Amino acid sequence: ASFYLDPYSRPADKRGGAWMDVCVGKSEAVGRDIPVAYLTCNGSPPVDGKPSLMTFREVETLFHEFGHGLQHMLTKASVGDVAGINGVEWDAVELPSQFMENWLYDKKTIFGFA
């Protein structure tokens, strides 16, 4: 499994908000075994050659969307209609993403990468 990350906002080219979308879904019927996701976050872009420094909310958004991506990418289901986030009740779709957000409130996790 893999994912494409579009981390920065581009108001002229892209709508606001953040989302995960399916690039390639897993489906035995059509011979697709490796799911691929798009993660779009609309974070602060680099300015004047300086790197982008993410706010806490931007990191929270990244973790949230990555949770959706993990549900899509790590699916064990081989039937496309129920693989990844397909066929899952909306509140259950939000569970992995909200679980991932909670890691930001764990001091060891934050100090491990910040």
C-alpha positions as CSV (number, residue, x, y, z in Angstrom):
1,A,0.0,0.0,0.0
2,S,1.0,3.6,-0.5
3,F,-0.2,7.1,-0.5
4,Y,0.2,10.5,-2.2
5,L,0.5,13.5,0.1
6,D,-0.6,17.0,-0.9
7,P,0.3,19.0,2.2
8,Y,0.0,22.6,1.2
9,S,-2.9,25.0,0.5
10,R,-3.2,26.5,-3.0
11,P,-6.2,28.8,-2.8
12,A,-6.2,29.4,-6.5
13,D,-6.1,25.7,-7.4
14,K,-7.6,23.7,-4.6
15,R,-10.7,23.9,-2.4
16,G,-10.3,24.4,1.4
17,G,-10.5,21.7,4.0
18,A,-8.7,18.3,4.2
19,W,-9.6,14.9,2.9
20,M,-8.5,11.4,2.1
21,D,-9.6,9.9,-1.2
22,V,-9.1,6.6,-3.0
23,C,-6.6,6.6,-5.8
24,V,-6.6,2.8,-6.2
25,G,-9.0,0.6,-4.3
26,K,-8.4,-3.0,-3.4
27,S,-10.5,-5.4,-5.4
28,E,-10.0,-9.0,-6.2
29,A,-12.6,-8.8,-9.0
30,V,-10.5,-6.3,-11.0
31,G,-7.1,-7.6,-9.9
32,R,-6.1,-4.7,-7.7
33,D,-4.3,-5.9,-4.6
34,I,-2.4,-2.8,-3.5
35,P,-4.5,0.1,-2.3
36,V,-3.3,3.7,-2.8
37,A,-4.7,6.8,-1.1
38,Y,-4.6,10.5,-1.6
39,L,-4.1,12.6,1.5
40,T,-4.9,16.3,1.1
41,C,-4.3,18.6,4.0
42,N,-4.1,22.3,3.0
43,G,-1.4,23.2,5.4
44,S,0.7,26.4,5.5
45,P,3.1,26.4,2.5
46,P,6.7,27.4,2.6
47,V,7.2,31.2,2.2
48,D,10.3,33.0,0.7
49,G,12.4,29.8,0.6
50,K,11.8,29.1,4.3
51,P,10.4,25.7,5.3
52,S,6.8,25.4,6.3
53,L,6.3,25.0,10.1
54,M,3.1,23.2,10.8
55,T,0.7,24.5,13.5
56,F,-0.7,22.0,16.0
57,R,-4.0,22.0,14.1
58,E,-2.2,21.3,10.8
59,V,-0.4,18.3,12.4
60,E,-3.8,17.2,13.9
61,T,-5.3,17.4,10.4
62,L,-2.4,15.3,9.0
63,F,-2.8,12.6,11.6
64,H,-6.6,12.6,11.1
65,E,-6.3,12.2,7.3
66,F,-3.6,9.6,7.8
67,G,-6.0,7.6,10.0
68,H,-8.5,7.5,7.0
69,G,-5.6,6.5,4.8
70,L,-4.6,3.7,7.1
71,Q,-8.1,2.3,7.1
72,H,-8.0,2.3,3.3
73,M,-4.4,1.0,2.8
74,L,-4.4,-1.7,5.5
75,T,-7.7,-3.3,4.5
76,K,-7.8,-7.1,4.5
77,A,-11.0,-7.3,2.5
78,S,-10.6,-8.3,-1.1
79,V,-14.2,-7.4,-2.2
80,G,-14.0,-3.8,-3.5
81,D,-17.5,-2.8,-2.2
82,V,-16.3,-3.4,1.4
83,A,-12.6,-2.8,1.2
84,G,-11.0,0.1,2.9
85,I,-13.6,2.8,3.8
86,N,-16.2,1.4,1.4
87,G,-19.4,0.1,3.0
88,V,-18.4,1.3,6.4
89,E,-20.8,3.3,8.5
90,W,-19.8,7.0,8.7
91,D,-19.1,7.0,12.4
92,A,-16.9,3.9,12.0
93,V,-15.0,5.6,9.2
94,E,-14.1,8.4,11.6
95,L,-12.8,6.0,14.3
96,P,-9.3,5.4,13.0
97,S,-8.8,9.1,12.1
98,Q,-9.8,10.3,15.6
99,F,-7.7,7.5,17.1
100,M,-4.7,8.9,15.2
101,E,-5.4,12.4,16.4
102,N,-5.1,11.3,20.0
103,W,-1.4,10.5,19.5
104,L,-0.7,14.2,19.5
105,Y,-1.6,14.4,23.1
106,D,1.0,11.8,24.1
107,K,4.2,13.5,25.2
108,K,6.5,10.6,24.1
109,T,4.9,10.6,20.6
110,I,5.4,14.4,20.2
111,F,8.9,14.4,21.4
112,G,9.7,11.5,19.2
113,F,9.2,13.5,16.0
114,A,9.0,17.2,16.9
